[in-house]
Amino acid sequence: MKLVSMVRIKTLSFILFLPLLAISQDPWKISATSINASNYYGVTVANGMIGIVSSPEPFKVKDVVLAGAYDLYGRGRVSNFLRSFNLLNMRLEIDGKGVSSKDAGNMKQELDMRHASFTTSFDYTDKAVISYSYYSLRHLPYTVLMDVSITAKKDITINSASVMEAPDALKDVQNYYNEIDRPHVVISLLTSSAKSPTGKLLMCASNTFLFPEKHGEEPRVIHEMWDNNMHLMKFSKKIRAGETYRFSIAGSSITSAHHDDPLNEAERATIFAKLEGRERLLQFHNKAWDDLWKSDIVIDGDPQSQQDIHSMMYHLYSFVREGTALSPSPMGLSGLGYNGHVFWDAELWMYPAILVLHPELAKSMIEYRYQRLDAARRNAFSKGFKGAMFPWESAETGVEETPVWALSGPFEHHITACVAIAAWNYYCVTQDKTWLREKGWPILSATADFWSSRVERNSPGHYDIKNVVAADEWAENVDNNAFTNAAAKANLRFATEAATVLGITPDADWMNVANNIPVLKMDNGVTKEHASYNGEGIKQADANLLSYPLKEITDPKQVRKDLEYYETRVPNEGTPAMTQAVFTTLYSRLGDGEKAYHWFKEAYTPNLNPPFRVIAETKGGTNPYFATGAGGVLQSVLMGFGGLEITAKGIVQVKSALPGQWKSLTITGVGPEKKTFSVGK
């Protein structure tokens, strides 16, 4: 990820932040009653496959994002996430007049994080009270549900339509309408298909109404074709004063990247949801989320921080799914940010929190890299290196997807070590030797071979790694970057440890190289970010990462020295949330809970956007949801305040300090054994 501006350096001063229109500090629900369309940043409901982004306009959805659906179009001449068919856009008329926000009174929108639902409710003039909720069903990867409730204040007639519209980038749109008539049920299917911009993918979606009436008494459904890109199905219903009428829309979206027969499968999945019925769909969805939340973080004494941490956990849980070979982009399933590409954001920032809370979700992320190991080998070969070199930006195939104008593509090599460290940490947490042998070892050994060929062997103690883009991306084409060098050393060390665990003789050169890669120091004893570093402002943590997570620097005096130096070199603007989160972790482990809390709040509160406190990448930024930042902040709670540490023998707890206002911190469902860890005063 690339930022270009350099701005003034901050001092350590506490900042007060506004609550961003969240009307309560409920630990599980974020509510908003001030819905301002001109200052509205949608919140996402997702199941690890389909993301639905909210809109301020009633019965509208801003975006539907489908994981794994990429094609070459638009920005940068590289693969991009594709906007998918909008399954849940709806039109509602009451007594012949369309319902819109201008006639909606007492509007409230609410995200329920415990069960991953988004609800909008409002009064429509003097005629009705309306509420609708939508879900990206956790137990059905390709299926969503919208639940609509209308309570009449007087006798009314409603006309409701489900609208299927193809995004502009898609081509060769085909629209279908089909009714399946059985003795016990009639199923009306509104279906569309289209090709992706290059024709590479076939994208398909289908939905249907779920009515509460007995078979034979349901409203009559009518299909209308509006134009080549849009069609709809609709029904009418009279509702008497005081009565409540409820109906639902279930729909499925899938592409040829996910299934060999996406058109038929979209309809089959929709029929499955229809015949399961609303109650069973919600029952299984809620149970799946209840199971996820058995791994929780409970903060006693700070309700706003508790709500914010639940929001971060909710988003990471929403953006990852068990049993896939997919890994989240910096913006997860909240939109098309960063083209949906996978960076070090996944392994270094999101993965550790997911790994300790839900190893089965983390397994999908490392499986994504394993399945692209051959592409990483070809990438190393093309640059004249041995082993495997993972791309800075990855999409479907695992080739380099960084736009050519960004130098991070050819030069930000630390990503390779980040992938290897993630693989080793998966073994450390799960102790799964079969996985280590079959999948972890191929990653670890190939990446270790890369670093052995990547170093320049100039003299003992000077196996230099030259000409890289640093983890601090404002430092381009520099030599001996602190994080790159230390991460390479960790990669080589972990590959050697993995060989020992598996009874394999490691390449002796790996530890020879690791022991000769330098970590530079300045004259004042501070770890030097890179060979030509001279006190400049930094975009994000680099040298401080050598203390956590790399454990290259363990002496508390050195950790503090590096912290006190680099914390004054982070600008007020233009930096992502993870930097301050690293400061939080380190200060908590040093026993300074108050300084840790300052950086904890500083990490994300200036990045929040209304009305749901969604995190943007930078302070004052407008591109949420920044899952990378959420991952960094969660690490600061789990590994900082919570003291969790991933070791070769599993997860242990080290000493840490809590903020003054936190009475206790409890972390449940940790690791495969679902342990509980607590920190108190």
C-alpha positions as CSV (number, residue, x, y, z in Angstrom):
1,M,0.0,0.0,0.0
2,K,1.4,3.4,-0.9
3,L,1.0,6.8,0.6
4,V,2.9,9.8,-0.8
5,S,2.6,12.7,1.5
6,M,5.0,13.5,4.4
7,V,3.6,15.7,7.1
8,R,4.7,17.2,10.4
9,I,5.8,14.9,13.3
10,K,3.5,14.5,16.3
11,T,4.4,14.8,20.0
12,L,2.9,12.5,22.6
13,S,-0.2,14.4,23.6
14,F,-3.6,13.0,24.4
15,I,-6.4,13.7,22.0
16,L,-10.1,13.6,22.8
17,F,-12.3,12.1,20.1
18,L,-16.0,12.5,19.4
19,P,-18.3,9.5,19.6
20,L,-19.2,9.7,15.9
21,L,-23.0,9.5,16.4
22,A,-23.0,6.1,18.0
23,I,-25.9,6.6,20.4
24,S,-24.9,3.9,22.9
25,Q,-22.1,1.7,24.0
26,D,-23.9,-1.5,23.9
27,P,-21.2,-4.2,23.7
28,W,-22.9,-6.0,20.7
29,K,-25.0,-3.4,18.9
30,I,-23.9,-0.2,17.1
31,S,-26.9,2.1,16.5
32,A,-27.3,5.3,14.6
33,T,-30.3,7.7,14.5
34,S,-28.6,10.5,12.6
35,I,-28.5,9.2,9.1
36,N,-26.8,11.8,6.9
37,A,-26.4,10.5,3.4
38,S,-23.6,13.1,2.6
39,N,-21.5,11.8,5.6
40,Y,-22.4,8.2,5.6
41,Y,-19.9,5.3,5.6
42,G,-21.6,1.9,5.2
43,V,-21.0,-1.0,7.5
44,T,-20.7,-4.5,6.2
45,V,-22.6,-7.7,6.8
46,A,-20.5,-10.7,5.5
47,N,-20.0,-14.4,5.9
48,G,-16.5,-14.8,4.6
49,M,-17.7,-15.1,1.0
50,I,-20.4,-12.4,0.4
51,G,-20.1,-8.9,1.7
52,I,-23.2,-6.6,1.8
53,V,-22.5,-2.9,2.4
54,S,-25.2,-0.7,3.9
55,S,-26.8,2.4,2.4
56,P,-28.6,5.3,4.0
57,E,-31.5,4.9,1.5
58,P,-34.3,2.5,2.5
59,F,-34.2,-0.9,0.8
60,K,-31.0,-0.1,-1.0
61,V,-27.6,-1.9,-0.6
62,K,-24.5,0.1,-1.6
63,D,-22.3,-2.9,-2.7
64,V,-22.3,-6.7,-2.9
65,V,-18.7,-8.0,-2.9
66,L,-18.0,-11.7,-3.6
67,A,-14.6,-13.1,-2.4
68,G,-12.4,-14.6,-5.0
69,A,-14.1,-13.0,-8.0
70,Y,-11.3,-11.1,-9.9
71,D,-10.9,-9.9,-13.5
72,L,-8.6,-7.6,-15.4
73,Y,-10.3,-4.2,-15.8
74,G,-10.1,-0.6,-14.7
75,R,-7.3,0.5,-12.4
76,G,-3.6,-0.4,-12.8
77,R,-3.9,-3.0,-15.6
78,V,-4.1,-5.7,-12.9
79,S,-6.8,-8.0,-11.5
80,N,-9.6,-6.3,-9.6
81,F,-12.4,-7.4,-7.3
82,L,-15.6,-7.4,-9.2
83,R,-18.8,-5.7,-8.1
84,S,-21.4,-8.5,-7.9
85,F,-25.1,-8.6,-8.7
86,N,-27.0,-6.6,-6.1
87,L,-29.3,-9.3,-4.7
88,L,-31.1,-7.2,-2.1
89,N,-32.1,-4.0,-3.7
90,M,-35.8,-3.6,-3.3
91,R,-38.6,-1.2,-4.2
92,L,-41.6,-0.7,-1.9
93,E,-44.7,1.3,-2.7
94,I,-47.5,2.1,-0.3
95,D,-50.8,3.1,-1.8
96,G,-49.0,3.7,-5.1
97,K,-46.2,6.0,-3.8
98,G,-42.6,4.8,-3.6
99,V,-41.0,4.7,-0.1
100,S,-37.8,6.8,0.1
101,S,-35.8,8.5,2.8
102,K,-37.5,11.8,2.4
103,D,-40.7,10.4,3.8
104,A,-39.0,8.2,6.5
105,G,-39.3,9.5,10.1
106,N,-37.5,8.3,13.2
107,M,-35.1,6.3,11.1
108,K,-32.7,4.0,13.0
109,Q,-30.0,1.7,11.6
110,E,-28.4,-0.9,13.8
111,L,-25.6,-3.5,13.4
112,D,-26.0,-6.5,15.6
113,M,-22.5,-7.9,15.8
114,R,-23.5,-11.0,17.8
115,H,-25.6,-12.4,15.0
116,A,-24.3,-10.4,12.1
117,S,-27.5,-8.6,11.0
118,F,-28.2,-5.1,9.8
119,T,-31.6,-3.6,10.6
120,T,-33.2,-0.4,9.4
121,S,-36.5,0.8,10.9
122,F,-38.6,3.9,10.3
123,D,-42.0,5.4,10.3
124,Y,-43.5,6.0,6.8
125,T,-45.7,9.1,7.0
126,D,-48.9,8.2,8.9
127,K,-49.4,4.9,7.2
128,A,-46.9,2.3,8.4
129,V,-44.0,1.3,10.6
130,I,-41.4,-0.5,8.5
131,S,-38.4,-2.6,9.4
132,Y,-36.0,-4.7,7.4
133,S,-33.0,-6.7,8.3
134,Y,-30.5,-8.5,6.1
135,Y,-28.0,-11.3,6.7
136,S,-25.1,-12.8,4.8
137,L,-25.9,-16.3,6.0
138,R,-22.9,-17.8,7.9
139,H,-23.8,-21.4,7.2
140,L,-24.5,-20.9,3.5
141,P,-21.5,-19.3,1.8
142,Y,-23.2,-18.0,-1.3
143,T,-26.6,-17.0,0.2
144,V,-28.1,-13.9,1.7
145,L,-31.5,-13.1,3.3
146,M,-33.5,-10.0,3.7
147,D,-36.4,-10.0,6.2
148,V,-39.1,-7.3,5.8
149,S,-41.8,-6.3,8.4
150,I,-44.6,-3.8,7.7
151,T,-47.1,-2.7,10.4
152,A,-50.0,-0.8,9.0
153,K,-51.3,2.3,10.9
154,K,-54.3,2.4,8.6
155,D,-55.5,0.2,5.8
156,I,-52.9,0.2,3.1
157,T,-51.8,-1.6,-0.1
158,I,-48.2,-2.5,-0.6
159,N,-46.4,-3.2,-3.9
160,S,-43.0,-4.8,-3.3
161,A,-40.4,-5.6,-5.9
162,S,-37.1,-7.4,-5.8
163,V,-34.8,-5.7,-8.4
164,M,-31.9,-7.5,-10.0
165,E,-29.5,-5.1,-11.7
166,A,-26.1,-5.9,-13.3
167,P,-23.1,-3.7,-12.4
168,D,-21.9,-1.5,-15.3
169,A,-18.6,-3.4,-15.7
170,L,-20.3,-6.7,-16.6
171,K,-21.3,-7.6,-20.1
172,D,-23.5,-10.0,-22.1
173,V,-26.2,-9.9,-19.4
174,Q,-28.8,-12.6,-19.5
175,N,-32.0,-12.3,-17.5
176,Y,-34.2,-15.3,-16.6
177,Y,-37.5,-15.7,-14.8
178,N,-38.8,-19.2,-13.8
179,E,-41.6,-20.6,-11.7
180,I,-41.3,-24.1,-10.3
181,D,-44.8,-25.3,-9.4
182,R,-45.0,-28.2,-7.0
183,P,-48.0,-29.5,-5.1
184,H,-46.6,-28.1,-1.8
185,V,-44.8,-25.0,-3.1
186,V,-44.4,-22.5,-5.9
187,I,-40.9,-21.0,-6.3
188,S,-40.4,-17.8,-8.3
189,L,-36.8,-17.4,-9.4
190,L,-35.4,-14.0,-10.5
191,T,-32.1,-14.9,-12.1
192,S,-29.3,-13.0,-14.0
193,S,-26.0,-14.0,-15.4
194,A,-23.2,-11.9,-17.0
195,K,-19.6,-12.2,-18.1
196,S,-16.8,-10.4,-16.4
197,P,-15.1,-7.5,-18.3
198,T,-12.7,-9.8,-20.2
199,G,-15.2,-12.7,-20.4
200,K,-13.0,-14.7,-18.0
201,L,-15.8,-15.4,-15.5
202,L,-19.5,-16.1,-15.6
203,M,-21.2,-14.3,-12.8
204,C,-24.6,-15.5,-11.7
205,A,-27.3,-14.5,-9.1
206,S,-30.8,-15.6,-8.3
207,N,-33.3,-14.8,-5.6
208,T,-36.9,-15.6,-4.5
209,F,-39.6,-14.4,-2.2
210,L,-40.4,-16.3,1.0
211,F,-44.0,-15.7,2.0
212,P,-45.7,-16.5,5.4
213,E,-49.0,-17.6,3.8
214,K,-49.9,-21.3,3.4
215,H,-49.3,-22.8,-0.1
216,G,-52.0,-21.6,-2.4
217,E,-52.6,-18.4,-0.5
218,E,-49.4,-16.6,-1.3
219,P,-49.4,-13.3,-3.3
220,R,-49.2,-13.6,-7.0
221,V,-45.7,-12.8,-8.3
222,I,-45.3,-10.9,-11.6
223,H,-42.1,-10.6,-13.6
224,E,-41.1,-7.4,-15.4
225,M,-38.2,-6.8,-17.8
226,W,-37.0,-3.2,-17.6
227,D,-33.9,-3.2,-19.8
228,N,-31.0,-5.5,-20.7
229,N,-29.3,-4.9,-17.4
230,M,-32.3,-4.9,-15.0
231,H,-35.4,-6.9,-14.3
232,L,-37.6,-7.4,-11.3
233,M,-40.4,-9.5,-9.7
234,K,-43.1,-8.0,-7.7
235,F,-46.3,-8.7,-5.7
236,S,-49.1,-6.7,-4.1
237,K,-50.7,-7.2,-0.7
238,K,-53.5,-5.4,1.3
239,I,-52.7,-4.9,5.0
240,R,-55.4,-3.8,7.5
241,A,-54.8,-1.2,10.2
242,G,-52.9,-2.7,13.1
243,E,-51.8,-5.8,11.2
244,T,-48.1,-6.7,10.6
245,Y,-47.1,-8.4,7.4
246,R,-43.7,-10.1,7.1
247,F,-42.0,-11.5,4.0
248,S,-38.4,-12.3,3.1
249,I,-36.1,-12.4,0.1
250,A,-33.4,-15.1,-0.2
251,G,-30.8,-15.0,-2.9
252,S,-27.5,-16.6,-3.9
253,S,-24.5,-15.3,-5.9
254,I,-21.7,-17.4,-7.3
255,T,-19.3,-17.3,-10.2
256,S,-17.3,-19.7,-12.3
257,A,-14.3,-19.0,-10.0
258,H,-16.3,-20.9,-7.4
259,H,-18.3,-23.5,-9.3
260,D,-18.2,-25.1,-12.7
261,D,-21.9,-24.5,-13.3
262,P,-22.6,-21.2,-11.6
263,L,-25.9,-20.4,-13.3
264,N,-27.7,-23.6,-12.2
265,E,-26.0,-23.6,-8.9
266,A,-27.2,-20.1,-8.1
267,E,-30.7,-21.2,-8.6
268,R,-30.2,-24.5,-6.7
269,A,-28.8,-22.6,-3.7
270,T,-31.8,-20.2,-3.8
271,I,-34.2,-23.1,-3.9
272,F,-32.5,-24.7,-1.0
273,A,-32.9,-21.5,1.0
274,K,-36.5,-21.2,0.0
275,L,-37.4,-24.7,1.2
276,E,-35.3,-24.4,4.4
277,G,-37.5,-21.4,5.3
278,R,-36.9,-18.3,7.2
279,E,-36.9,-19.8,10.7
280,R,-34.4,-22.5,9.9
281,L,-32.1,-20.2,7.9
282,L,-31.9,-17.8,10.9
283,Q,-31.6,-20.6,13.4
284,F,-28.5,-22.1,11.7
285,H,-27.0,-18.6,10.9
286,N,-27.3,-17.6,14.6
287,K,-25.8,-20.8,15.8
288,A,-22.8,-20.4,13.5
289,W,-22.2,-16.9,14.9
290,D,-22.7,-18.1,18.5
291,D,-20.0,-20.7,17.9
292,L,-17.7,-17.9,16.5
293,W,-18.2,-15.8,19.6
294,K,-17.2,-18.5,21.9
295,S,-13.8,-16.9,21.2
296,D,-14.3,-13.5,22.6
297,I,-12.5,-10.5,24.3
298,V,-14.2,-9.2,27.4
299,I,-13.1,-5.8,28.8
300,D,-14.5,-4.8,32.2
301,G,-14.5,-1.1,32.9
302,D,-14.4,0.5,29.4
303,P,-17.7,0.1,27.5
304,Q,-16.7,2.1,24.4
305,S,-13.5,0.1,24.0
306,Q,-15.5,-3.1,24.5
307,Q,-17.9,-2.1,21.7
308,D,-15.0,-1.1,19.4
309,I,-13.1,-4.3,20.0
310,H,-16.2,-6.4,19.3
311,S,-16.6,-4.4,16.0
312,M,-13.0,-5.3,15.0
313,M,-13.5,-8.9,15.9
314,Y,-16.8,-9.0,14.1
315,H,-15.3,-7.6,10.9
316,L,-12.4,-10.0,10.9
317,Y,-14.7,-12.9,11.5
318,S,-16.9,-11.6,8.7
319,F,-14.1,-11.4,6.2
320,V,-12.7,-14.9,6.6
321,R,-14.3,-18.3,6.2
322,E,-13.3,-21.8,7.2
323,G,-12.7,-24.4,4.5
324,T,-11.6,-22.0,1.8
325,A,-8.3,-21.1,0.2
326,L,-9.1,-17.4,0.4
327,S,-7.3,-14.6,2.3
328,P,-8.6,-11.1,3.0
329,S,-7.5,-7.9,1.4
330,P,-6.9,-4.8,3.5
331,M,-10.6,-3.8,3.1
332,G,-11.9,-7.3,3.5
333,L,-15.4,-7.6,1.9
334,S,-16.3,-4.0,2.6
335,G,-15.7,-2.8,-1.0
336,L,-13.3,-2.8,-3.9
337,G,-10.4,-1.0,-2.0
338,Y,-6.9,-2.1,-3.0
339,N,-8.5,-4.1,-5.8
340,G,-9.2,-6.9,-3.3
341,H,-5.6,-7.9,-3.4
342,V,-3.8,-9.7,-0.6
343,F,-0.8,-8.1,1.0
344,W,1.3,-8.6,4.2
345,D,-1.7,-7.0,5.8
346,A,-3.2,-10.5,5.9
347,E,-0.2,-12.4,7.4
348,L,1.3,-9.9,9.7
349,W,-1.7,-7.9,10.9
350,M,-5.0,-9.8,10.6
351,Y,-3.7,-13.4,10.8
352,P,-2.2,-13.5,14.3
353,A,-5.5,-12.4,16.0
354,I,-7.5,-14.8,13.9
355,L,-5.0,-17.6,14.5
356,V,-5.2,-17.5,18.3
357,L,-9.0,-17.1,18.4
358,H,-10.0,-19.4,15.5
359,P,-7.2,-21.5,14.0
360,E,-9.6,-23.1,11.6
361,L,-10.2,-19.6,10.0
362,A,-6.5,-18.9,9.9
363,K,-5.9,-22.2,8.1
364,S,-7.9,-20.9,5.1
365,M,-5.5,-17.9,4.9
366,I,-2.3,-20.0,4.9
367,E,-3.9,-22.4,2.5
368,Y,-4.3,-19.5,0.1
369,R,-0.5,-19.1,0.1
370,Y,0.2,-22.8,-0.1
371,Q,-1.9,-23.1,-3.2
372,R,0.1,-20.3,-4.8
373,L,3.5,-21.6,-3.9
374,D,4.3,-22.6,-7.4
375,A,3.6,-19.1,-8.6
376,A,5.9,-17.8,-5.9
377,R,8.6,-20.1,-7.2
378,R,8.2,-18.7,-10.7
379,N,8.4,-15.2,-9.3
380,A,11.7,-15.9,-7.6
381,F,13.0,-17.5,-10.8
382,S,12.1,-14.4,-12.8
383,K,14.2,-12.2,-10.5
384,G,17.2,-14.5,-10.5
385,F,16.6,-16.0,-7.1
386,K,16.1,-19.5,-5.8
387,G,13.2,-20.9,-3.8
388,A,9.9,-19.0,-3.6
389,M,9.3,-15.2,-3.6
390,F,5.7,-14.3,-2.8
391,P,4.3,-11.2,-4.6
392,W,3.6,-8.0,-2.8
393,E,0.0,-7.9,-4.2
394,S,-1.7,-11.2,-4.9
395,A,-5.1,-12.0,-6.3
396,E,-6.4,-15.3,-7.8
397,T,-3.4,-16.8,-9.5
398,G,-0.6,-15.8,-7.1
399,V,1.4,-13.8,-9.7
400,E,2.5,-10.2,-8.9
401,E,-0.5,-7.9,-9.2
402,T,1.0,-4.7,-8.0
403,P,0.5,-1.9,-10.6
404,V,3.7,-1.2,-12.3
405,W,4.0,2.4,-11.0
406,A,4.2,1.1,-7.4
407,L,7.8,0.1,-6.6
408,S,6.6,-2.1,-3.9
409,G,5.9,-4.8,-6.5
410,P,9.4,-5.7,-7.5
411,F,11.1,-4.6,-4.2
412,E,9.0,-5.1,-1.1
413,H,10.4,-8.5,-0.4
414,H,9.6,-8.8,3.3
415,I,6.2,-10.3,2.3
416,T,8.0,-13.6,1.7
417,A,9.1,-13.8,5.2
418,C,5.7,-12.8,6.5
419,V,4.1,-15.7,4.7
420,A,6.7,-18.1,6.2
421,I,6.3,-16.8,9.7
422,A,2.5,-17.2,9.4
423,A,3.1,-20.8,8.3
424,W,5.3,-21.5,11.3
425,N,2.9,-19.9,13.7
426,Y,0.1,-22.0,12.4
427,Y,2.1,-25.1,13.4
428,C,3.1,-23.5,16.8
429,V,-0.5,-22.9,17.7
430,T,-2.0,-26.2,16.4
431,Q,1.0,-28.5,16.8
432,D,-0.2,-30.2,13.7
433,K,2.8,-32.1,12.4
434,T,1.0,-33.6,9.5
435,W,0.1,-30.1,8.2
436,L,3.6,-29.0,8.9
437,R,5.1,-31.8,6.8
438,E,2.6,-31.5,3.9
439,K,2.1,-27.8,3.6
440,G,4.1,-25.8,6.2
441,W,7.5,-27.3,5.3
442,P,7.2,-26.7,1.5
443,I,6.5,-23.0,2.3
444,L,9.2,-22.7,5.0
445,S,11.9,-24.5,3.0
446,A,11.3,-22.7,-0.3
447,T,11.2,-19.2,1.4
448,A,14.4,-20.0,3.3
449,D,16.1,-20.9,0.0
450,F,15.0,-17.6,-1.3
451,W,16.7,-15.6,1.4
452,S,19.9,-17.7,1.1
453,S,20.0,-16.6,-2.5
454,R,18.8,-13.1,-1.9
455,V,21.5,-12.0,0.5
456,E,24.8,-10.5,-0.8
457,R,27.7,-12.2,1.1
458,N,30.1,-9.3,1.5
459,S,31.9,-10.4,4.7
460,P,31.2,-12.1,8.0
461,G,28.3,-10.3,9.7
462,H,27.5,-8.6,6.4
463,Y,25.3,-10.8,4.4
464,D,23.5,-7.7,3.2
465,I,20.0,-7.5,1.8
466,K,20.1,-4.5,-0.5
467,N,17.7,-2.5,-2.7
468,V,14.3,-3.1,-1.0
469,V,11.2,-1.2,-0.2
470,A,11.1,-1.1,3.6
471,A,8.1,-2.1,5.7
472,D,8.0,1.7,6.2
473,E,7.1,2.3,2.6
474,W,8.3,5.9,2.5
475,A,11.8,4.3,2.4
476,E,12.2,3.0,-1.1
477,N,15.2,1.2,-2.6
478,V,17.2,1.2,0.6
479,D,19.7,-1.3,2.0
480,N,19.5,-3.5,5.1
481,N,16.0,-2.5,6.2
482,A,15.5,-3.4,9.8
483,F,12.3,-5.3,9.4
484,T,13.2,-7.0,6.1
485,N,16.5,-8.3,7.6
486,A,15.0,-9.4,10.9
487,A,12.1,-11.1,9.2
488,A,14.4,-12.9,6.8
489,K,16.4,-14.1,9.9
490,A,13.2,-15.4,11.5
491,N,12.2,-17.2,8.3
492,L,15.6,-19.0,8.1
493,R,15.5,-19.9,11.8
494,F,11.9,-21.2,11.7
495,A,12.7,-23.3,8.6
496,T,15.5,-24.8,10.5
497,E,13.3,-25.5,13.5
498,A,10.6,-27.0,11.3
499,A,13.2,-29.4,9.8
500,T,14.2,-30.5,13.4
501,V,10.5,-31.1,14.3
502,L,10.0,-33.3,11.2
503,G,13.3,-35.2,11.5
504,I,14.7,-33.6,8.4
505,T,18.3,-32.4,8.1
506,P,18.0,-28.7,7.5
507,D,20.2,-26.9,5.0
508,A,23.2,-25.7,7.2
509,D,23.5,-22.6,5.1
510,W,20.1,-21.3,6.4
511,M,21.5,-20.6,9.9
512,N,24.8,-19.5,8.5
513,V,22.9,-16.8,6.5
514,A,20.6,-15.9,9.5
515,N,23.6,-15.4,11.8
516,N,25.3,-13.0,9.3
517,I,22.4,-10.7,8.3
518,P,23.0,-7.4,10.1
519,V,20.6,-5.4,12.1
520,L,22.0,-1.9,12.1
521,K,22.3,0.6,15.0
522,M,22.6,4.4,15.0
523,D,25.2,6.2,17.0
524,N,22.7,6.7,19.8
525,G,22.1,3.0,20.1
526,V,18.7,3.1,18.5
527,T,17.9,0.3,16.0
528,K,18.4,1.9,12.6
529,E,15.6,1.5,10.1
530,H,17.8,1.2,7.1
531,A,21.4,2.0,6.1
532,S,20.6,5.5,4.9
533,Y,18.0,6.4,7.6
534,N,18.6,9.8,9.1
535,G,15.7,10.6,11.5
536,E,13.0,11.1,8.9
537,G,9.3,10.7,9.6
538,I,8.0,7.1,9.2
539,K,4.8,5.9,7.5
540,Q,4.5,3.0,9.9
541,A,6.2,0.7,12.3
542,D,9.4,-0.9,11.0
543,A,12.2,-1.1,13.5
544,N,9.8,-1.5,16.4
545,L,8.5,-4.7,14.8
546,L,11.8,-6.3,15.7
547,S,10.6,-6.4,19.3
548,Y,7.1,-7.6,18.5
549,P,6.3,-9.8,16.7
550,L,9.8,-10.8,15.5
551,K,11.5,-11.1,19.0
552,E,14.8,-10.2,17.4
553,I,15.1,-7.5,20.1
554,T,14.2,-8.7,23.6
555,D,16.2,-6.5,26.0
556,P,13.6,-4.2,27.7
557,K,16.0,-1.3,27.7
558,Q,16.6,-1.6,23.9
559,V,12.8,-2.0,23.3
560,R,12.1,1.2,25.2
561,K,14.9,3.1,23.6
562,D,13.6,2.2,20.1
563,L,10.0,3.0,21.2
564,E,10.9,6.4,22.6
565,Y,12.8,7.3,19.4
566,Y,10.3,6.2,16.7
567,E,7.1,7.2,18.5
568,T,8.2,10.8,17.9
569,R,8.6,10.2,14.2
570,V,5.1,9.2,13.3
571,P,3.2,12.1,11.5
572,N,-0.2,13.3,12.6
573,E,-1.7,12.2,9.2
574,G,-1.1,9.7,6.5
575,T,-0.2,6.7,8.7
576,P,-2.2,3.5,9.2
577,A,-3.5,2.3,12.5
578,M,-1.0,-0.6,12.9
579,T,1.9,1.6,14.0
580,Q,0.4,2.8,17.2
581,A,-1.0,-0.7,17.9
582,V,2.6,-1.9,17.9
583,F,3.5,0.8,20.4
584,T,0.5,-0.3,22.5
585,T,1.7,-3.9,22.6
586,L,5.3,-3.0,23.5
587,Y,4.4,-0.5,26.3
588,S,2.0,-2.9,27.9
589,R,4.6,-5.6,27.9
590,L,7.0,-3.1,29.4
591,G,4.5,-2.5,32.3
592,D,3.3,0.9,31.2
593,G,-0.4,0.5,30.9
594,E,-1.2,4.2,30.6
595,K,1.1,4.9,27.8
596,A,-0.1,1.7,26.1
597,Y,-3.7,2.9,26.4
598,H,-2.8,6.3,24.9
599,W,-1.5,4.5,21.8
600,F,-4.4,2.1,21.8
601,K,-6.8,4.9,21.4
602,E,-4.5,6.8,19.1
603,A,-4.3,3.8,16.8
604,Y,-7.9,3.9,15.7
605,T,-10.2,6.6,17.1
606,P,-9.0,9.3,14.7
607,N,-9.7,6.9,11.9
608,L,-13.4,6.3,12.7
609,N,-16.1,7.4,10.3
610,P,-19.9,7.9,11.0
611,P,-22.4,6.7,11.7
612,F,-21.1,3.2,12.7
613,R,-17.5,3.9,13.8
614,V,-16.0,2.1,10.8
615,I,-12.2,2.3,10.6
616,A,-10.6,4.0,7.7
617,E,-7.0,3.3,6.7
618,T,-5.6,6.7,8.0
619,K,-6.6,9.5,10.3
620,G,-9.3,11.5,8.5
621,G,-9.4,8.8,5.8
622,T,-12.6,7.9,4.0
623,N,-11.9,4.3,2.7
624,P,-13.3,1.9,5.3
625,Y,-13.4,-0.8,6.4
626,F,-9.6,-1.1,7.1
627,A,-9.4,-4.7,8.4
628,T,-5.6,-4.4,8.6
629,G,-5.9,-1.7,11.2
630,A,-8.4,-3.8,13.1
631,G,-6.0,-6.7,13.1
632,G,-3.2,-4.6,14.5
633,V,-5.4,-3.2,17.3
634,L,-6.7,-6.6,18.2
635,Q,-3.1,-7.8,18.5
636,S,-2.5,-5.0,20.9
637,V,-5.2,-6.3,23.1
638,L,-4.5,-10.0,22.7
639,M,-0.7,-9.9,22.7
640,G,-0.2,-6.6,24.5
641,F,-2.7,-6.1,27.3
642,G,-3.6,-9.8,27.2
643,G,0.1,-11.0,27.1
644,L,-0.6,-13.9,24.7
645,E,2.6,-15.2,23.1
646,I,2.9,-17.7,20.3
647,T,5.8,-20.1,21.0
648,A,7.0,-23.3,19.5
649,K,5.2,-25.2,22.2
650,G,1.9,-23.3,21.8
651,I,0.3,-20.2,23.3
652,V,1.5,-18.9,26.6
653,Q,1.0,-15.8,28.6
654,V,3.6,-13.2,29.5
655,K,3.5,-10.3,31.8
656,S,1.6,-7.2,30.7
657,A,-0.1,-4.1,32.2
658,L,-3.7,-3.0,31.8
659,P,-4.9,0.6,31.6
660,G,-6.1,2.2,34.8
661,Q,-9.8,2.2,33.9
662,W,-9.8,-1.5,32.8
663,K,-10.7,-3.6,35.8
664,S,-9.9,-6.8,34.0
665,L,-9.4,-8.4,30.5
666,T,-10.7,-11.9,29.7
667,I,-9.9,-13.7,26.5
668,T,-12.0,-16.9,25.9
669,G,-11.7,-19.7,23.3
670,V,-8.0,-19.4,22.7
671,G,-6.3,-21.9,20.4
672,P,-7.4,-25.4,19.6
673,E,-8.1,-26.2,23.2
674,K,-10.3,-23.1,23.6
675,K,-8.5,-21.9,26.7
676,T,-9.4,-18.8,28.8
677,F,-6.7,-16.3,29.7
678,S,-7.3,-13.4,32.1
679,V,-5.5,-10.3,33.3
680,G,-6.6,-8.4,36.3
681,K,-5.4,-5.6,38.6
